[in-house]
Amino acid sequence: MTALFNFESLLLVILLVICTCTYARATAPGLIDRNKEGFLGIFFKFARIGERLSPYVAVACVVMGFRIMLKA
């Protein structure tokens, strides 16, 4: 089953994209900041979500990690 049809997998993919974009913006800001508009602007928005809501994103990652460990 693909991540688009499984809600838990979709949430995991979104969390990973948020964390990746935030890390990429912290290490190489020019890579994310030059694409603020258009289709690639979604990565800039994910990076902003990761920066501004970092405690909530961190809690969501920990909860998702425990959920995956207990599921297996």
PDB file of N, CA, C and O in Angstrom:
ATOM      1  N   MET A   1       0.842  -1.165   0.000  1.00  0.00           N
ATOM      2  CA  MET A   1       0.000   0.000   0.000  1.00  0.00           C
ATOM      3  C   MET A   1       0.896   1.240   0.000  1.00  0.00           C
ATOM      4  O   MET A   1       1.879   1.288   0.740  1.00  0.00           O
ATOM      5  N   THR A   2       0.580   2.211  -0.796  1.00  0.00           N
ATOM      6  CA  THR A   2       1.404   3.407  -0.879  1.00  0.00           C
ATOM      7  C   THR A   2       1.106   4.349   0.278  1.00  0.00           C
ATOM      8  O   THR A   2       0.113   4.190   0.988  1.00  0.00           O
ATOM      9  N   ALA A   3       1.983   5.332   0.453  1.00  0.00           N
ATOM     10  CA  ALA A   3       1.835   6.282   1.555  1.00  0.00           C
ATOM     11  C   ALA A   3       0.623   7.196   1.370  1.00  0.00           C
ATOM     12  O   ALA A   3       0.135   7.777   2.340  1.00  0.00           O
ATOM     13  N   LEU A   4       0.142   7.327   0.151  1.00  0.00           N
ATOM     14  CA  LEU A   4      -1.005   8.206  -0.078  1.00  0.00           C
ATOM     15  C   LEU A   4      -2.305   7.602   0.420  1.00  0.00           C
ATOM     16  O   LEU A   4      -3.237   8.332   0.759  1.00  0.00           O
ATOM     17  N   PHE A   5      -2.380   6.291   0.469  1.00  0.00           N
ATOM     18  CA  PHE A   5      -3.620   5.642   0.866  1.00  0.00           C
ATOM     19  C   PHE A   5      -3.623   5.185   2.318  1.00  0.00           C
ATOM     20  O   PHE A   5      -4.676   4.825   2.845  1.00  0.00           O
ATOM     21  N   ASN A   6      -2.489   5.193   2.964  1.00  0.00           N
ATOM     22  CA  ASN A   6      -2.384   4.821   4.361  1.00  0.00           C
ATOM     23  C   ASN A   6      -2.130   6.091   5.170  1.00  0.00           C
ATOM     24  O   ASN A   6      -1.097   6.737   4.995  1.00  0.00           O
ATOM     25  N   PHE A   7      -3.050   6.450   6.042  1.00  0.00           N
ATOM     26  CA  PHE A   7      -2.979   7.728   6.748  1.00  0.00           C
ATOM     27  C   PHE A   7      -1.737   7.825   7.627  1.00  0.00           C
ATOM     28  O   PHE A   7      -1.101   8.878   7.679  1.00  0.00           O
ATOM     29  N   GLU A   8      -1.384   6.751   8.315  1.00  0.00           N
ATOM     30  CA  GLU A   8      -0.208   6.777   9.184  1.00  0.00           C
ATOM     31  C   GLU A   8       1.071   6.980   8.372  1.00  0.00           C
ATOM     32  O   GLU A   8       1.970   7.708   8.795  1.00  0.00           O
ATOM     33  N   SER A   9       1.150   6.347   7.226  1.00  0.00           N
ATOM     34  CA  SER A   9       2.322   6.515   6.365  1.00  0.00           C
ATOM     35  C   SER A   9       2.377   7.925   5.782  1.00  0.00           C
ATOM     36  O   SER A   9       3.459   8.493   5.630  1.00  0.00           O
ATOM     37  N   LEU A  10       1.232   8.481   5.460  1.00  0.00           N
ATOM     38  CA  LEU A  10       1.180   9.846   4.957  1.00  0.00           C
ATOM     39  C   LEU A  10       1.668  10.830   6.013  1.00  0.00           C
ATOM     40  O   LEU A  10       2.422  11.750   5.698  1.00  0.00           O
ATOM     41  N   LEU A  11       1.247  10.646   7.258  1.00  0.00           N
ATOM     42  CA  LEU A  11       1.729  11.505   8.334  1.00  0.00           C
ATOM     43  C   LEU A  11       3.237  11.368   8.525  1.00  0.00           C
ATOM     44  O   LEU A  11       3.925  12.357   8.778  1.00  0.00           O
ATOM     45  N   LEU A  12       3.744  10.155   8.407  1.00  0.00           N
ATOM     46  CA  LEU A  12       5.177   9.921   8.540  1.00  0.00           C
ATOM     47  C   LEU A  12       5.947  10.625   7.434  1.00  0.00           C
ATOM     48  O   LEU A  12       6.981  11.240   7.696  1.00  0.00           O
ATOM     49  N   VAL A  13       5.464  10.546   6.216  1.00  0.00           N
ATOM     50  CA  VAL A  13       6.127  11.217   5.093  1.00  0.00           C
ATOM     51  C   VAL A  13       6.111  12.727   5.284  1.00  0.00           C
ATOM     52  O   VAL A  13       7.117  13.388   5.025  1.00  0.00           O
ATOM     53  N   ILE A  14       4.997  13.280   5.729  1.00  0.00           N
ATOM     54  CA  ILE A  14       4.912  14.723   5.955  1.00  0.00           C
ATOM     55  C   ILE A  14       5.872  15.154   7.058  1.00  0.00           C
ATOM     56  O   ILE A  14       6.545  16.175   6.921  1.00  0.00           O
ATOM     57  N   LEU A  15       5.948  14.396   8.143  1.00  0.00           N
ATOM     58  CA  LEU A  15       6.891  14.717   9.216  1.00  0.00           C
ATOM     59  C   LEU A  15       8.331  14.665   8.736  1.00  0.00           C
ATOM     60  O   LEU A  15       9.135  15.532   9.081  1.00  0.00           O
ATOM     61  N   LEU A  16       8.660  13.662   7.946  1.00  0.00           N
ATOM     62  CA  LEU A  16      10.021  13.553   7.437  1.00  0.00           C
ATOM     63  C   LEU A  16      10.359  14.687   6.479  1.00  0.00           C
ATOM     64  O   LEU A  16      11.487  15.179   6.484  1.00  0.00           O
ATOM     65  N   VAL A  17       9.408  15.108   5.661  1.00  0.00           N
ATOM     66  CA  VAL A  17       9.649  16.233   4.750  1.00  0.00           C
ATOM     67  C   VAL A  17       9.837  17.519   5.538  1.00  0.00           C
ATOM     68  O   VAL A  17      10.710  18.320   5.202  1.00  0.00           O
ATOM     69  N   ILE A  18       9.040  17.736   6.576  1.00  0.00           N
ATOM     70  CA  ILE A  18       9.188  18.924   7.418  1.00  0.00           C
ATOM     71  C   ILE A  18      10.566  18.948   8.072  1.00  0.00           C
ATOM     72  O   ILE A  18      11.245  19.975   8.061  1.00  0.00           O
ATOM     73  N   CYS A  19      10.975  17.826   8.635  1.00  0.00           N
ATOM     74  CA  CYS A  19      12.283  17.766   9.301  1.00  0.00           C
ATOM     75  C   CYS A  19      13.425  17.947   8.314  1.00  0.00           C
ATOM     76  O   CYS A  19      14.406  18.624   8.619  1.00  0.00           O
ATOM     77  N   THR A  20      13.307  17.351   7.137  1.00  0.00           N
ATOM     78  CA  THR A  20      14.354  17.470   6.124  1.00  0.00           C
ATOM     79  C   THR A  20      14.477  18.899   5.606  1.00  0.00           C
ATOM     80  O   THR A  20      15.587  19.410   5.454  1.00  0.00           O
ATOM     81  N   CYS A  21      13.359  19.537   5.338  1.00  0.00           N
ATOM     82  CA  CYS A  21      13.387  20.916   4.842  1.00  0.00           C
ATOM     83  C   CYS A  21      13.933  21.871   5.894  1.00  0.00           C
ATOM     84  O   CYS A  21      14.667  22.803   5.564  1.00  0.00           O
ATOM     85  N   THR A  22      13.586  21.651   7.142  1.00  0.00           N
ATOM     86  CA  THR A  22      14.088  22.500   8.215  1.00  0.00           C
ATOM     87  C   THR A  22      15.593  22.344   8.366  1.00  0.00           C
ATOM     88  O   THR A  22      16.306  23.332   8.537  1.00  0.00           O
ATOM     89  N   TYR A  23      16.079  21.115   8.304  1.00  0.00           N
ATOM     90  CA  TYR A  23      17.517  20.875   8.390  1.00  0.00           C
ATOM     91  C   TYR A  23      18.247  21.476   7.188  1.00  0.00           C
ATOM     92  O   TYR A  23      19.305  22.085   7.345  1.00  0.00           O
ATOM     93  N   ALA A  24      17.689  21.307   6.001  1.00  0.00           N
ATOM     94  CA  ALA A  24      18.323  21.856   4.799  1.00  0.00           C
ATOM     95  C   ALA A  24      18.379  23.374   4.858  1.00  0.00           C
ATOM     96  O   ALA A  24      19.365  23.972   4.426  1.00  0.00           O
ATOM     97  N   ARG A  25      17.350  23.997   5.380  1.00  0.00           N
ATOM     98  CA  ARG A  25      17.353  25.458   5.493  1.00  0.00           C
ATOM     99  C   ARG A  25      18.336  25.933   6.546  1.00  0.00           C
ATOM    100  O   ARG A  25      18.913  27.011   6.405  1.00  0.00           O
ATOM    101  N   ALA A  26      18.539  25.158   7.592  1.00  0.00           N
ATOM    102  CA  ALA A  26      19.494  25.537   8.627  1.00  0.00           C
ATOM    103  C   ALA A  26      20.931  25.409   8.133  1.00  0.00           C
ATOM    104  O   ALA A  26      21.783  26.220   8.495  1.00  0.00           O
ATOM    105  N   THR A  27      21.206  24.404   7.314  1.00  0.00           N
ATOM    106  CA  THR A  27      22.576  24.204   6.850  1.00  0.00           C
ATOM    107  C   THR A  27      22.887  24.993   5.577  1.00  0.00           C
ATOM    108  O   THR A  27      23.996  25.507   5.431  1.00  0.00           O
ATOM    109  N   ALA A  28      21.943  25.094   4.670  1.00  0.00           N
ATOM    110  CA  ALA A  28      22.144  25.835   3.415  1.00  0.00           C
ATOM    111  C   ALA A  28      20.913  26.674   3.127  1.00  0.00           C
ATOM    112  O   ALA A  28      20.049  26.259   2.355  1.00  0.00           O
ATOM    113  N   PRO A  29      20.819  27.855   3.740  1.00  0.00           N
ATOM    114  CA  PRO A  29      19.596  28.661   3.601  1.00  0.00           C
ATOM    115  C   PRO A  29      19.284  29.080   2.159  1.00  0.00           C
ATOM    116  O   PRO A  29      18.116  29.215   1.795  1.00  0.00           O
ATOM    117  N   GLY A  30      20.298  29.281   1.356  1.00  0.00           N
ATOM    118  CA  GLY A  30      20.067  29.708  -0.020  1.00  0.00           C
ATOM    119  C   GLY A  30      19.357  28.662  -0.854  1.00  0.00           C
ATOM    120  O   GLY A  30      18.682  28.994  -1.829  1.00  0.00           O
ATOM    121  N   LEU A  31      19.503  27.417  -0.484  1.00  0.00           N
ATOM    122  CA  LEU A  31      18.879  26.333  -1.231  1.00  0.00           C
ATOM    123  C   LEU A  31      17.360  26.363  -1.116  1.00  0.00           C
ATOM    124  O   LEU A  31      16.655  26.112  -2.093  1.00  0.00           O
ATOM    125  N   ILE A  32      16.865  26.664   0.054  1.00  0.00           N
ATOM    126  CA  ILE A  32      15.414  26.680   0.293  1.00  0.00           C
ATOM    127  C   ILE A  32      14.831  28.072   0.057  1.00  0.00           C
ATOM    128  O   ILE A  32      13.723  28.197  -0.465  1.00  0.00           O
ATOM    129  N   ASP A  33      15.563  29.115   0.435  1.00  0.00           N
ATOM    130  CA  ASP A  33      15.014  30.473   0.379  1.00  0.00           C
ATOM    131  C   ASP A  33      14.814  31.014  -1.029  1.00  0.00           C
ATOM    132  O   ASP A  33      13.982  31.899  -1.229  1.00  0.00           O
ATOM    133  N   ARG A  34      15.549  30.509  -2.002  1.00  0.00           N
ATOM    134  CA  ARG A  34      15.390  31.054  -3.348  1.00  0.00           C
ATOM    135  C   ARG A  34      14.091  30.610  -4.019  1.00  0.00           C
ATOM    136  O   ARG A  34      13.691  31.188  -5.030  1.00  0.00           O
ATOM    137  N   ASN A  35      13.443  29.611  -3.480  1.00  0.00           N
ATOM    138  CA  ASN A  35      12.188  29.096  -4.047  1.00  0.00           C
ATOM    139  C   ASN A  35      11.030  29.374  -3.094  1.00  0.00           C
ATOM    140  O   ASN A  35      10.430  28.443  -2.557  1.00  0.00           O
ATOM    141  N   LYS A  36      10.716  30.637  -2.884  1.00  0.00           N
ATOM    142  CA  LYS A  36       9.627  30.976  -1.967  1.00  0.00           C
ATOM    143  C   LYS A  36       8.264  30.916  -2.636  1.00  0.00           C
ATOM    144  O   LYS A  36       7.241  30.826  -1.957  1.00  0.00           O
ATOM    145  N   GLU A  37       8.243  30.964  -3.951  1.00  0.00           N
ATOM    146  CA  GLU A  37       6.976  30.945  -4.679  1.00  0.00           C
ATOM    147  C   GLU A  37       6.997  29.831  -5.700  1.00  0.00           C
ATOM    148  O   GLU A  37       8.059  29.317  -6.053  1.00  0.00           O
ATOM    149  N   GLY A  38       5.833  29.465  -6.169  1.00  0.00           N
ATOM    150  CA  GLY A  38       5.732  28.413  -7.166  1.00  0.00           C
ATOM    151  C   GLY A  38       5.624  27.043  -6.516  1.00  0.00           C
ATOM    152  O   GLY A  38       5.358  26.917  -5.321  1.00  0.00           O
ATOM    153  N   PHE A  39       5.837  26.021  -7.336  1.00  0.00           N
ATOM    154  CA  PHE A  39       5.686  24.650  -6.849  1.00  0.00           C
ATOM    155  C   PHE A  39       6.724  24.307  -5.798  1.00  0.00           C
ATOM    156  O   PHE A  39       6.399  23.653  -4.807  1.00  0.00           O
ATOM    157  N   LEU A  40       7.964  24.730  -5.989  1.00  0.00           N
ATOM    158  CA  LEU A  40       9.022  24.423  -5.022  1.00  0.00           C
ATOM    159  C   LEU A  40       8.900  25.255  -3.743  1.00  0.00           C
ATOM    160  O   LEU A  40       9.639  25.024  -2.785  1.00  0.00           O
ATOM    161  N   GLY A  41       7.988  26.207  -3.720  1.00  0.00           N
ATOM    162  CA  GLY A  41       7.746  27.001  -2.531  1.00  0.00           C
ATOM    163  C   GLY A  41       7.161  26.193  -1.384  1.00  0.00           C
ATOM    164  O   GLY A  41       7.187  26.630  -0.233  1.00  0.00           O
ATOM    165  N   ILE A  42       6.637  25.022  -1.696  1.00  0.00           N
ATOM    166  CA  ILE A  42       6.082  24.168  -0.639  1.00  0.00           C
ATOM    167  C   ILE A  42       7.187  23.710   0.313  1.00  0.00           C
ATOM    168  O   ILE A  42       6.938  23.507   1.502  1.00  0.00           O
ATOM    169  N   PHE A  43       8.416  23.546  -0.209  1.00  0.00           N
ATOM    170  CA  PHE A  43       9.520  23.159   0.658  1.00  0.00           C
ATOM    171  C   PHE A  43       9.904  24.299   1.599  1.00  0.00           C
ATOM    172  O   PHE A  43      10.293  24.057   2.742  1.00  0.00           O
ATOM    173  N   PHE A  44       9.795  25.547   1.121  1.00  0.00           N
ATOM    174  CA  PHE A  44      10.022  26.701   1.982  1.00  0.00           C
ATOM    175  C   PHE A  44       8.966  26.750   3.088  1.00  0.00           C
ATOM    176  O   PHE A  44       9.277  27.058   4.239  1.00  0.00           O
ATOM    177  N   LYS A  45       7.732  26.449   2.735  1.00  0.00           N
ATOM    178  CA  LYS A  45       6.657  26.457   3.733  1.00  0.00           C
ATOM    179  C   LYS A  45       6.835  25.345   4.756  1.00  0.00           C
ATOM    180  O   LYS A  45       6.578  25.548   5.942  1.00  0.00           O
ATOM    181  N   PHE A  46       7.274  24.166   4.306  1.00  0.00           N
ATOM    182  CA  PHE A  46       7.563  23.084   5.246  1.00  0.00           C
ATOM    183  C   PHE A  46       8.699  23.469   6.186  1.00  0.00           C
ATOM    184  O   PHE A  46       8.662  23.133   7.370  1.00  0.00           O
ATOM    185  N   ALA A  47       9.712  24.173   5.669  1.00  0.00           N
ATOM    186  CA  ALA A  47      10.819  24.612   6.514  1.00  0.00           C
ATOM    187  C   ALA A  47      10.338  25.623   7.550  1.00  0.00           C
ATOM    188  O   ALA A  47      10.781  25.596   8.698  1.00  0.00           O
ATOM    189  N   ARG A  48       9.444  26.504   7.154  1.00  0.00           N
ATOM    190  CA  ARG A  48       8.886  27.485   8.106  1.00  0.00           C
ATOM    191  C   ARG A  48       8.068  26.795   9.195  1.00  0.00           C
ATOM    192  O   ARG A  48       8.135  27.177  10.364  1.00  0.00           O
ATOM    193  N   ILE A  49       7.308  25.793   8.815  1.00  0.00           N
ATOM    194  CA  ILE A  49       6.536  25.035   9.803  1.00  0.00           C
ATOM    195  C   ILE A  49       7.475  24.376  10.792  1.00  0.00           C
ATOM    196  O   ILE A  49       7.228  24.395  11.998  1.00  0.00           O
ATOM    197  N   GLY A  50       8.552  23.792  10.288  1.00  0.00           N
ATOM    198  CA  GLY A  50       9.521  23.143  11.159  1.00  0.00           C
ATOM    199  C   GLY A  50      10.219  24.104  12.095  1.00  0.00           C
ATOM    200  O   GLY A  50      10.537  23.744  13.228  1.00  0.00           O
ATOM    201  N   GLU A  51      10.466  25.332  11.635  1.00  0.00           N
ATOM    202  CA  GLU A  51      11.124  26.328  12.484  1.00  0.00           C
ATOM    203  C   GLU A  51      10.178  26.868  13.548  1.00  0.00           C
ATOM    204  O   GLU A  51      10.539  26.950  14.722  1.00  0.00           O
ATOM    205  N   ARG A  52       8.995  27.226  13.148  1.00  0.00           N
ATOM    206  CA  ARG A  52       8.080  27.888  14.078  1.00  0.00           C
ATOM    207  C   ARG A  52       7.374  26.929  15.026  1.00  0.00           C
ATOM    208  O   ARG A  52       7.064  27.299  16.159  1.00  0.00           O
ATOM    209  N   LEU A  53       7.119  25.724  14.588  1.00  0.00           N
ATOM    210  CA  LEU A  53       6.413  24.751  15.419  1.00  0.00           C
ATOM    211  C   LEU A  53       7.336  23.608  15.828  1.00  0.00           C
ATOM    212  O   LEU A  53       6.886  22.470  15.969  1.00  0.00           O
ATOM    213  N   SER A  54       8.618  23.898  16.018  1.00  0.00           N
ATOM    214  CA  SER A  54       9.585  22.830  16.271  1.00  0.00           C
ATOM    215  C   SER A  54       9.273  21.979  17.498  1.00  0.00           C
ATOM    216  O   SER A  54       9.499  20.770  17.438  1.00  0.00           O
ATOM    217  N   PRO A  55       8.765  22.527  18.616  1.00  0.00           N
ATOM    218  CA  PRO A  55       8.438  21.628  19.731  1.00  0.00           C
ATOM    219  C   PRO A  55       7.324  20.644  19.385  1.00  0.00           C
ATOM    220  O   PRO A  55       7.375  19.482  19.788  1.00  0.00           O
ATOM    221  N   TYR A  56       6.341  21.096  18.657  1.00  0.00           N
ATOM    222  CA  TYR A  56       5.235  20.221  18.279  1.00  0.00           C
ATOM    223  C   TYR A  56       5.669  19.181  17.251  1.00  0.00           C
ATOM    224  O   TYR A  56       5.235  18.030  17.301  1.00  0.00           O
ATOM    225  N   VAL A  57       6.526  19.594  16.322  1.00  0.00           N
ATOM    226  CA  VAL A  57       7.042  18.653  15.327  1.00  0.00           C
ATOM    227  C   VAL A  57       7.905  17.601  16.016  1.00  0.00           C
ATOM    228  O   VAL A  57       7.838  16.421  15.670  1.00  0.00           O
ATOM    229  N   ALA A  58       8.710  18.018  16.982  1.00  0.00           N
ATOM    230  CA  ALA A  58       9.556  17.071  17.719  1.00  0.00           C
ATOM    231  C   ALA A  58       8.711  16.068  18.494  1.00  0.00           C
ATOM    232  O   ALA A  58       9.018  14.876  18.505  1.00  0.00           O
ATOM    233  N   VAL A  59       7.657  16.538  19.135  1.00  0.00           N
ATOM    234  CA  VAL A  59       6.769  15.633  19.873  1.00  0.00           C
ATOM    235  C   VAL A  59       6.087  14.672  18.904  1.00  0.00           C
ATOM    236  O   VAL A  59       5.947  13.486  19.203  1.00  0.00           O
ATOM    237  N   ALA A  60       5.666  15.173  17.755  1.00  0.00           N
ATOM    238  CA  ALA A  60       5.024  14.305  16.765  1.00  0.00           C
ATOM    239  C   ALA A  60       5.997  13.247  16.250  1.00  0.00           C
ATOM    240  O   ALA A  60       5.600  12.106  16.015  1.00  0.00           O
ATOM    241  N   CYS A  61       7.268  13.614  16.071  1.00  0.00           N
ATOM    242  CA  CYS A  61       8.268  12.633  15.620  1.00  0.00           C
ATOM    243  C   CYS A  61       8.506  11.567  16.683  1.00  0.00           C
ATOM    244  O   CYS A  61       8.631  10.387  16.359  1.00  0.00           O
ATOM    245  N   VAL A  62       8.569  11.972  17.947  1.00  0.00           N
ATOM    246  CA  VAL A  62       8.770  11.006  19.026  1.00  0.00           C
ATOM    247  C   VAL A  62       7.571  10.062  19.133  1.00  0.00           C
ATOM    248  O   VAL A  62       7.742   8.851  19.275  1.00  0.00           O
ATOM    249  N   VAL A  63       6.370  10.614  19.065  1.00  0.00           N
ATOM    250  CA  VAL A  63       5.164   9.791  19.136  1.00  0.00           C
ATOM    251  C   VAL A  63       5.116   8.825  17.956  1.00  0.00           C
ATOM    252  O   VAL A  63       4.785   7.651  18.127  1.00  0.00           O
ATOM    253  N   MET A  64       5.446   9.313  16.759  1.00  0.00           N
ATOM    254  CA  MET A  64       5.435   8.444  15.588  1.00  0.00           C
ATOM    255  C   MET A  64       6.507   7.361  15.712  1.00  0.00           C
ATOM    256  O   MET A  64       6.282   6.222  15.304  1.00  0.00           O
ATOM    257  N   GLY A  65       7.653   7.700  16.263  1.00  0.00           N
ATOM    258  CA  GLY A  65       8.707   6.707  16.466  1.00  0.00           C
ATOM    259  C   GLY A  65       8.277   5.604  17.422  1.00  0.00           C
ATOM    260  O   GLY A  65       8.487   4.423  17.147  1.00  0.00           O
ATOM    261  N   PHE A  66       7.673   5.989  18.552  1.00  0.00           N
ATOM    262  CA  PHE A  66       7.174   4.985  19.492  1.00  0.00           C
ATOM    263  C   PHE A  66       6.069   4.137  18.875  1.00  0.00           C
ATOM    264  O   PHE A  66       5.994   2.930  19.105  1.00  0.00           O
ATOM    265  N   ARG A  67       5.224   4.775  18.102  1.00  0.00           N
ATOM    266  CA  ARG A  67       4.128   4.034  17.463  1.00  0.00           C
ATOM    267  C   ARG A  67       4.664   2.991  16.484  1.00  0.00           C
ATOM    268  O   ARG A  67       4.158   1.871  16.414  1.00  0.00           O
ATOM    269  N   ILE A  68       5.681   3.369  15.739  1.00  0.00           N
ATOM    270  CA  ILE A  68       6.263   2.419  14.783  1.00  0.00           C
ATOM    271  C   ILE A  68       6.988   1.300  15.520  1.00  0.00           C
ATOM    272  O   ILE A  68       6.917   0.146  15.097  1.00  0.00           O
ATOM    273  N   MET A  69       7.692   1.616  16.626  1.00  0.00           N
ATOM    274  CA  MET A  69       8.393   0.583  17.369  1.00  0.00           C
ATOM    275  C   MET A  69       7.421  -0.389  18.024  1.00  0.00           C
ATOM    276  O   MET A  69       7.685  -1.591  18.056  1.00  0.00           O
ATOM    277  N   LEU A  70       6.320   0.100  18.538  1.00  0.00           N
ATOM    278  CA  LEU A  70       5.350  -0.782  19.197  1.00  0.00           C
ATOM    279  C   LEU A  70       4.516  -1.570  18.194  1.00  0.00           C
ATOM    280  O   LEU A  70       3.973  -2.623  18.526  1.00  0.00           O
ATOM    281  N   LYS A  71       4.414  -1.068  16.985  1.00  0.00           N
ATOM    282  CA  LYS A  71       3.625  -1.732  15.952  1.00  0.00           C
ATOM    283  C   LYS A  71       4.336  -2.983  15.415  1.00  0.00           C
ATOM    284  O   LYS A  71       3.692  -3.974  15.072  1.00  0.00           O
ATOM    285  N   ALA A  72       5.649  -2.923  15.348  1.00  0.00           N
ATOM    286  CA  ALA A  72       6.416  -4.038  14.748  1.00  0.00           C
ATOM    287  C   ALA A  72       6.528  -5.217  15.688  1.00  0.00           C
ATOM    288  O   ALA A  72       7.136  -6.229  15.340  1.00  0.00           O
TER     289      ALA A  72
END
